[in-house]
Amino acid sequence: MTRPLEIPSRRRRVLVAGGAGFLGSHLCDHLVARGHEVVALDNFLTGSPANCAHLQGHPRFRLVRHDVCDPLPADLAADVVFNLACAASPPRYQADPVHTMMTSVLGTRHLLDLAARHDAVFVQASTSEVYGDPDQHPQREAYWGNVNPTGPRACYDEGKRAGETLCFDYLRLGLADVRVARIFNTYGPRMQPDDGRIVSNFVVQALTGRPLTVYGTGEQTRSFCYVSDLVAGLVALAALDRTPDGPVNLGNPGEFTVIELARMVLERTGAASGIAYRPLPEDDPRRRRPDIALARRLLGWTPRVLLAEGLGPTIDWFARTLETRPAAARRPRRPLESGASL
């Protein structure tokens, strides 16, 4: 049994915070296509109106420029709230760490209060970064993590952990129907060329003829989930007929070393780029792979798109995007870090 979120004949009001971002815009597409009324909130610090340009003018879609750290517009109402509002790559969230922390805590509280007022289902986009540099492999939801609370990544790692705490406090108090997704590395079209995630770094470097930057030995691992699979998991979590007892991992359990990903990108782009090794950033996780047994059991969800399949449309997206950008804009403003979260 599922909630009406997945039934096109029953229209729902859905609020997507971070709706102009990479993941949020794909979620908006999914929801609008299934007949729901969607309001996307975004401050455009990392999201872009261009990601939702094809939805502008649609009678069931509205894009509102707003920072969730500020009180929400009084006219907002929703049956379902997805909180995807936060920078998700190290260069972006470290650029303004205080704002990152406040987005994860104060912004989450504002959205939880809205969900409580309207008796809405609340889906929190948390992250695999709550596991830090994990001592447990693969990572299960019961694992408390190994996070440096004062390091350069703490604004995001600890911010998301605090956001989860708020969510479960609201749940225990009976204030909101909360579901928390711990999202592992996600990739696909609409990623920004300079956002600092490992897939975008490698693809942009390959397409522009520069060496691929690998931090450390390149033997550290990541698991990569294609965006359509991740959206399906978020919607399934929202549609679940009962509130889970705790967070749910969403990610692809296929595990690849950074070097393996670099070679796959070079092969699929046909680039002659070499590989440039750099020191490993502080607190960069050594291994990252989700245990998704809970998602399979509760949601009937498992990712379908293999990395070898998802890289094709992702590379095509970047190739088209780079053709439309001025040459000076094709080069990152500073070296980009390979260790990324979402």
C-alpha positions in Angstrom: 0.0 0.0 0.0 1.3 3.4 -0.9 0.2 7.0 -0.3 -1.5 8.9 -3.2 1.8 10.5 -4.1 2.3 7.9 -6.8 -1.4 8.0 -8.0 -1.7 10.5 -10.8 -5.5 10.8 -10.4 -5.0 12.2 -6.9 -3.2 15.5 -7.1 -0.9 16.4 -4.2 0.7 19.7 -3.3 4.5 19.1 -3.1 7.1 21.5 -1.9 10.7 20.8 -3.1 13.3 22.9 -1.2 16.4 23.0 -3.4 14.2 22.4 -6.4 16.4 24.2 -8.9 19.4 22.1 -8.0 20.7 19.0 -9.8 18.8 16.5 -7.9 15.8 18.7 -7.0 15.1 19.7 -10.6 14.9 16.0 -11.6 12.5 15.3 -8.7 10.3 18.3 -9.8 10.2 16.7 -13.3 9.1 13.4 -11.9 6.4 14.9 -9.7 4.9 17.3 -12.3 4.8 14.5 -14.9 2.7 12.5 -12.4 0.1 15.2 -12.0 1.1 16.9 -8.8 1.3 20.6 -8.0 4.9 21.5 -7.3 6.5 24.5 -5.7 10.3 24.6 -5.9 12.2 26.8 -3.5 15.8 27.7 -4.2 18.2 30.6 -3.3 20.2 29.8 -6.5 23.5 29.7 -4.7 24.2 26.3 -6.2 20.9 25.6 -8.1 20.1 27.3 -11.4 16.8 28.5 -12.9 18.0 26.9 -16.1 17.5 23.5 -14.6 13.7 24.2 -14.4 13.4 26.4 -17.5 11.4 23.7 -19.3 8.8 23.7 -16.5 8.4 27.5 -16.3 4.9 28.4 -17.5 3.5 24.9 -16.6 0.2 25.4 -14.7 1.2 23.0 -11.9 4.7 24.3 -11.3 6.0 27.4 -9.5 9.7 28.4 -8.9 10.2 30.7 -5.9 13.5 32.3 -5.1 13.9 31.9 -1.3 16.6 30.9 1.2 15.2 28.4 3.7 17.3 30.0 6.5 14.8 32.8 6.3 11.2 32.4 7.5 9.1 30.8 4.8 6.5 32.6 2.7 3.2 32.6 4.6 1.2 31.4 1.6 3.2 28.1 1.3 1.2 24.9 1.9 2.0 21.3 1.1 1.0 17.7 1.5 4.5 16.5 1.0 7.8 18.4 1.7 11.2 17.3 0.2 14.1 19.0 1.9 17.0 19.0 -0.6 18.2 22.5 0.3 21.9 22.5 0.9 25.1 22.7 -1.1 26.4 19.2 -1.6 30.0 19.3 -2.8 33.0 20.2 -0.7 34.1 23.4 -2.6 30.5 24.7 -2.5 29.6 23.9 1.1 33.1 25.0 2.4 32.8 28.3 0.6 30.3 29.5 3.3 30.5 27.0 6.1 28.3 29.0 8.5 25.5 29.2 5.9 25.9 25.5 5.2 25.4 24.7 8.8 22.4 27.0 9.2 20.8 25.6 6.0 21.0 22.1 7.5 19.7 23.1 10.9 17.6 26.4 10.8 16.4 25.7 7.3 15.4 22.2 8.2 13.5 23.5 11.2 11.6 26.0 9.1 10.5 23.3 6.7 9.6 20.9 9.5 7.4 23.5 11.1 5.6 24.0 7.7 5.1 20.2 7.5 3.8 20.1 11.0 1.3 22.9 10.3 -0.1 21.1 7.3 0.2 17.5 8.4 2.5 16.9 5.5 4.9 14.0 4.9 8.4 15.3 5.3 11.4 13.7 3.4 14.8 14.8 4.6 17.7 14.5 2.1 20.5 13.5 4.4 23.8 12.1 3.2 26.4 9.4 3.4 28.7 12.0 4.8 27.1 11.4 8.2 29.2 8.2 8.3 32.4 10.3 7.9 35.5 8.3 7.1 33.7 5.0 8.1 35.3 2.2 10.1 32.3 -0.1 9.0 32.0 -1.3 5.5 29.6 -1.4 3.8 27.7 1.3 5.8 24.5 0.3 7.5 22.0 2.7 8.9 22.7 1.5 12.5 26.3 2.7 12.2 26.9 6.0 14.1 29.8 7.1 11.9 33.3 8.4 12.3 33.1 12.2 11.8 35.6 14.9 12.6 33.3 17.5 14.3 35.8 20.4 13.9 37.4 19.7 10.5 36.8 21.6 7.2 34.0 19.2 6.1 32.2 19.4 9.5 29.8 22.2 8.4 28.2 19.7 6.1 28.8 16.4 7.9 27.7 17.7 11.3 25.0 20.0 9.8 23.3 17.0 8.2 23.7 14.9 11.4 22.0 17.7 13.3 19.3 17.9 10.7 18.6 14.2 11.2 18.4 14.8 15.0 15.8 17.6 14.5 13.8 15.3 12.2 13.6 12.4 14.7 12.9 14.8 17.5 9.8 16.1 15.6 8.9 12.5 14.9 9.2 11.4 18.5 7.1 14.5 19.6 4.4 13.5 17.2 4.8 16.8 15.3 5.6 15.5 11.8 5.6 12.4 9.7 9.4 12.3 8.9 11.4 10.1 6.6 15.2 10.5 6.3 17.1 9.4 3.2 20.9 9.0 3.5 22.0 9.7 0.0 25.2 8.3 -1.5 27.1 9.8 -4.5 24.6 10.7 -7.2 25.4 11.8 -10.7 23.7 12.6 -14.0 22.7 15.4 -16.3 22.3 19.0 -14.8 25.3 18.7 -12.6 27.3 22.0 -12.7 30.6 21.8 -14.5 32.4 23.5 -11.5 30.5 22.0 -8.6 33.5 19.9 -7.4 31.9 16.4 -7.4 34.1 13.6 -8.6 32.1 12.7 -11.7 31.8 16.3 -12.9 35.5 16.9 -12.2 36.6 14.0 -14.3 34.2 14.5 -17.2 34.9 18.3 -17.5 38.7 17.7 -17.3 38.5 15.0 -19.9 36.3 17.1 -22.3 38.6 20.1 -22.0 41.8 18.2 -22.5 43.2 18.6 -19.0 44.7 15.9 -16.7 42.2 14.2 -14.4 42.9 15.2 -10.8 43.1 12.2 -8.5 43.6 12.8 -4.8 45.8 10.4 -2.8 46.5 7.0 -4.5 43.1 6.8 -6.1 42.4 3.5 -4.4 39.7 5.1 -2.2 36.3 3.9 -3.3 32.9 5.5 -4.0 29.5 4.1 -5.1 27.7 6.1 -7.8 23.9 6.2 -8.2 22.3 7.6 -11.4 19.9 10.4 -10.7 16.7 8.7 -12.0 17.3 5.8 -9.6 17.8 8.2 -6.7 14.6 10.1 -7.5 12.7 6.8 -7.6 14.0 6.0 -4.1 13.0 9.4 -2.7 9.5 9.1 -4.1 9.1 5.5 -2.8 10.2 6.7 0.7 7.6 9.5 0.6 4.9 7.1 -0.6 5.6 4.5 2.1 2.4 3.9 4.1 4.1 4.0 7.5 7.0 6.0 8.9 10.3 4.1 9.0 11.9 3.6 12.4 15.1 5.3 11.3 17.0 6.6 8.3 17.2 4.7 5.0 20.3 4.4 2.8 19.7 5.3 -0.9 22.6 4.6 -3.2 24.0 2.2 -5.7 26.0 -0.6 -3.9 28.4 -1.0 -6.8 31.8 0.1 -5.5 34.6 1.6 -7.7 38.0 3.0 -6.9 38.6 6.6 -8.0 41.2 5.3 -10.5 38.6 2.9 -12.0 36.2 5.8 -12.5 38.9 8.0 -14.1 39.7 5.2 -16.6 36.1 4.7 -17.4 35.7 8.5 -18.1 38.8 8.6 -20.3 37.6 5.6 -22.3 34.1 6.9 -22.9 35.2 10.5 -23.8 38.1 9.3 -25.9 40.3 11.9 -24.2 44.0 11.6 -24.2 44.3 13.3 -20.8 46.6 11.9 -18.2 46.1 11.7 -14.5 47.5 14.3 -12.0 47.9 13.1 -8.4 47.4 15.5 -5.6 47.5 15.1 -1.8 44.4 13.6 -0.2 42.2 16.3 1.4 41.6 16.2 5.1 38.9 13.8 6.3 38.4 12.4 2.8 36.6 9.0 3.2 38.7 6.0 2.3 35.8 3.7 1.4 32.1 4.4 0.7 29.4 1.9 -0.2 25.8 1.7 1.1 24.1 -1.4 2.5 20.7 -1.0 0.9 19.0 -4.1 2.4 16.6 -1.8 4.3 15.6 0.1 1.2 15.0 -3.2 -0.7 12.8 -4.5 2.1 10.8 -1.4 3.0 10.5 0.3 -0.4 11.1 -2.5 -2.9 13.7 -0.2 -4.3 17.0 -1.1 -6.0 19.0 1.0 -8.5 18.8 -0.2 -12.1 21.3 2.0 -14.0 24.9 0.7 -14.0 27.7 3.2 -13.9 28.8 2.2 -17.4 25.3 3.1 -18.7 24.8 6.3 -16.7 28.1 7.9 -17.8 26.9 8.1 -21.4 24.1 10.7 -20.9 26.1 12.4 -18.2 29.0 13.0 -20.6 26.6 14.1 -23.3 25.1 16.7 -21.0 28.5 18.1 -20.1 29.6 18.2 -23.7 26.5 20.2 -24.7 26.9 22.5 -21.6 30.5 23.3 -22.2 29.8 24.2 -25.9 27.5 26.9 -24.7 29.9 28.4 -22.0 32.6 31.0 -22.8 36.0 29.5 -22.9 37.1 31.3 -19.7 34.2 29.8 -17.9 35.1 26.3 -18.8 38.1 26.3 -16.4 37.4 25.9 -12.6 38.3 29.0 -10.5 40.4 26.7 -8.3 41.4 23.1 -8.0 38.4 20.9 -7.3 38.3 18.2 -4.7 37.4 14.7 -5.8 35.9 13.6 -2.5 32.2 14.5 -2.7 29.0 13.6 -1.2 25.8 13.9 -3.2 
